[in-house]
Amino acid sequence: MRRRLAARRARRPVSLRLRLTAGLVVLLAVACAVVGVATVVSLESFLVGRVDQQLAASGGRFAASLEHEKHPDADNVPDTRGQAEGTFGARLLAGHATQAALVKDDTDAAVHLTLADRRALAALPPDGGGRSVHLSALDGRYRLVAVRGDDGDVLVTGLPLRPVEDTVHRLEIVEAAVFGAAMAATAAAGAAWVRLSLRPLKRVAKTATEVTHMPLATGEVAMPAPVPHSDADTEVGQVATALNRMLGHIGDALARRHASEERLRHFAADASHELRTPIATVRAHTDLALRHPGPLPKEVQHSLERIAATSQRMSGLVDDLLLLARLDAGRPFAREPVDLTRLALDTMDDARALSTRHHWLLDLPEKPVVVQGDEHLLHQVLANLLSNARLHTPPGTHVTLSLTAHTDHTELAVSDDGPGIPEAFQADIFHRFTRADPGRSRRTGGTGLGLAIVDAVITAHHGTITLTSRSGSTTFLLRLPPASPPDDHATRHNDAEPPFA
């Protein structure tokens, strides 16, 4: 059973064009077979009927002439006049063949019958009807007629069926050649006709394929042009009409989704931008109040410190939201050679300074690794990944930052041997405001935007990021394209929206 299932799976799918062409050829082959069989049977029946007519016209004279022993006046010579070449004659007396002869070159020649031949002759009913019998003493099949003689004997006369068989065989060859040529021509013409008929359906499939290759998740989507069709009443026209209607609905839905995203993005960017000034003002006044030379009540001191800490968190949150809004909007950023080796060393030194209870390890190549991008954004990516490992792993965890340069890409990995990330949480880990521990933000100051920023920055740099995690092993693997000359389009700055750092 398994082998059968594997064999079925291994079969290649057959296209509709091939199936229609094959079906057309099969139907023609069946029709040709029916016509050929009917023609062959009819011709053979007709020719055998003509042989029976010749036997009836001969009147059994050749077989009767074999009775010369009973008729001395017959000059002891069988009558072969008017008999066709190969005519067979035999005389049976009491069920036994006494004489048998064959006409050759207007003369008769005795035939030595075998026991099987004698039994076949004896089994013929003397009713004058024709029967096809194979006699081993003769060459091929014969059409035989048996009639009763004057002396109570049975006279058998026969003609060979070889001419009939040759004619029928020749017809079969001609039919096979003609039908084969007809099927070959039909296959070629049918394939062209089916291809022409399915051309509108191919356009439908091409349009559907274009839609499947479009990035529909985010951004503005330019839907393909409607599929042209000449007649909506045909099957292909109905499919094209339905597809065009579906594409229209999808285009409208995507346009509304994009407009909503744009409004939300502008709102986040504007709100973040507007909040930076009042939050900075709150922080400035709080710092000023904390520097008051006079003594402050303990409750006021505690409140001011809480205001300073909260405003600092809010300032970081606003900066992160503004950065994500600018990345989502496709704002241009710096495109220049960035030394990832130096960034790795700097961020690792910062991580060691922030946490001496973790074991920080570096795995760097001997030569500097350079990529094309924004140094500030890539620095933030490394800082966020190391901060994520520091905040969400217990003390004593080994955190390794490794860098590998390949010919077609650069790999940067941050791994640790901590408890790992829950599997149910891994699918949403790069989404915004996603936290494995909903209450941890109060303890660590996290906002749930760090990994979202990492994903957005790497995507903007035409790279990818993947996560593999289990208990005792968690790795964030980044792949970036190698350093290349700056792209004019990517580095072109908008005067109204300068590149951010």
Secondary structure as UniProt FT lines:
FT   HELIX           2..10
FT   HELIX           16..58
FT   TURN            59..60
FT   HELIX           61..64
FT   HELIX           65..67
FT   TURN            68..70
FT   HELIX           72..74
FT   TURN            75..76
FT   TURN            81..82
FT   TURN            85..86
FT   STRAND          88..93
FT   TURN            94..95
FT   STRAND          96..104
FT   TURN            105..106
FT   STRAND          107..110
FT   HELIX           115..122
FT   STRAND          130..134
FT   TURN            136..137
FT   STRAND          141..148
FT   TURN            150..151
FT   STRAND          154..160
FT   HELIX           162..197
FT   HELIX           199..212
FT   TURN            232..233
FT   HELIX           235..290
FT   HELIX           298..328
FT   TURN            329..330
FT   STRAND          336..339
FT   HELIX           340..354
FT   STRAND          359..363
FT   STRAND          370..373
FT   HELIX           375..391
FT   TURN            395..396
FT   STRAND          398..405
FT   STRAND          410..416
FT   HELIX           423..426
FT   TURN            427..430
FT   TURN            432..433
FT   TURN            438..439
FT   HELIX           440..444
FT   HELIX           450..460
FT   TURN            461..462
FT   STRAND          464..470
FT   TURN            471..472
FT   STRAND          473..480
FT   HELIX           488..491
//
